[in-house]
Amino acid sequence: MKKVYYLKTCNTCIRILKELDLPSEFVLQDIKSEDITVKQVEEMKALAGSYEALFSKRSKLYKEMDLKNQDLTERDYKHFILDHYTFLSRPVIIVDDQIFVGNSKKTIEAAKAFIH
């Protein structure tokens, strides 16, 4: 599978997609207009190792809900990711059995090297 979960309204995601120059076999899923399914988030977790690894602690809702002061479990992380798209750390790039989560320079460089 070659897939990217992203937000088309996110300038960072758009910049990264241009930078990656993805081959045409990649499927792009805008997570705002097409909800993430339970199966998809479970597949991402299997590759990433945990739901927490997929979870964005930089989300505005994370701060508004004061989640940093709560003791969150894996079940909580999964619930929040499925409940609202902003909790997924973006972009999530899947290439076969490799996953690249987030927009750090190191992550994007590793994805680019793996893809090309």
N, C-alpha and C positions, 0 to 999 in steps of 0.2 A: 504494500500500500504506500502511496505517495500522496500525502495530504497536508494541508496547512489550515489550521484553525486561526482565524484572525478577525479583526474588526475593520470594516472598510471605512469607518469614520475616524479611525486612529491614524494620525499622521506617521507615528513611529512604525506601525505595522506596514503601511503603504511604502515607506522609505525602505524598510527591510526587504519587502517583496521585490522592489526594483533592484536593490543591491544583490539579492540572491539570483536574479535572472533565471527563474525556474523553468525547467523543460516543460513541454506542453502536457505531459502525462500526469502532472500534479493536479489534484483536485483542491480547489479553494473553498472553504466554508466560512461565510460571514456569520459569526456566532450570534450576532444581534438579530438578523433576519431569519436564521435557521437554527433553532435551539439545538444544543448538544443533547444527545440521547444518553440514557443510562449505559447502553452498550458501548458507545463511543468513549465515555469518561472511564469506563472500566478497562477498555483497551489501552487508553492513555496511561492509566494507573499501572497496568501490567508492565508497560515499557519504562515508566518513570520510577517505579518502585513504591510510590506512595501518593495519596491524594494531596498531602501537604506540599509535595514537590510541584504540583500543578497549580497550587493556590497562590493568588496574588495578595500579598500583604500590603501592597501599595494602593489597592483599590480605595476609592473614596468611601464606599459603603463599609469597608473594614474599619475605617476610622470612625465613621458616623455611628456604627453599631457597637463601638468600643470592644471589638473582638480580641484585641491584643491582651486585654485583661481577663480573658476567659480561658479556661483550660479546654482547648478544642481537641477532639478525637478525630481519627481518620473518617469515621462516619459523619462527623460534623463538616469536615472539609468537603466530602463528597456531596452532602446535602446542599451546602452553600454554592458550590460550583454549578450544580444542576438547577438551583433556585434562581440564580442571577448570573448572567454571562460575565459581568465585570470581575467576578471572583476567579476566573481562569486567567492564569498568567499568560500573556500573549507576546508574540505568536507561539503556537505549538506546531512544530514541524515534524512530521513523521515520514521517515524514509525506510520502508521495509520494517526491520526490527530495531531501528534507531529512533530516538526521540530527542528533540531539542526544544527546551521550554524557556520562554522568556526572551527579553530583548537585550541582554548584556552583550557587549562587544565580543567577549570570549565565546559565548554560545553561538552567536551569528557566524563568527569566523569558523567555528567547528562545523556548523551546518553547511556553510559554503564549501569548505574543503571536502566534506563527505559527499555532497551532491555533485560537485564538478570533479 
